[in-house]
Amino acid sequence: MPVRDGLSTQEANKALARYWFDEGWTRCNVEVADRVFHPDFLLNGKRVGPEGPKQSVLRRHAAFSELTVDVGVQVAEGPWVATWYTTRATHVGEYAGVAPTGRSIFSEGVQVWRVEDGLAVEDRNVFDLWKLVSQLREKDGQGAS
């Protein structure tokens, strides 16, 4: 099994995903995208390069302050790494047609990356957008059940 900096390929792939969640998503340091994503990076089958993830992070941070992404379970096999994560934030800008509510939200997702030569080349993900939007639209501000 190939080793990078003392890590197996699978452990290195997990570390790459955690790095993006921490630096890119939580810290909004989108400049690291050029070191994480391949120039021909595919997001759900569409070629977006590193600019795609950068724009996703910037759009989300414009709508949500104090955004954090916590990595839960990670599983890796061969070039693939799957990450279950939880997002928390405060709604401060328009999102999905909903004006700022000031509400704290949380949601979850699963991201599956294919990594080659230390760069993410493909991302297939599912994010619980319904959970997020339903929390924004709740009349009492208590979120969805």
MOVEN-V677115 format. One record per run of one state. SS is the DSSP state (alpha for helix, beta for strand, coil for the rest). FROM is the first residue (numbers start at 1). TO is the last residue. Records with the same first field share a line. If there is no record, write none. Layout:
# MOVEN-V677115
SS: FROM-TO, FROM-TO
This chain:
# MOVEN-V677115
coil: 1-2, 5-6, 27-29, 44-45, 48-48, 78-79, 92-94, 96-97, 99-103, 117-118, 128-128, 138-145
beta: 3-4, 7-8, 37-43, 46-47, 64-77, 80-91, 95-95, 98-98, 104-116, 119-127
alpha: 9-26, 30-36, 49-63, 129-137
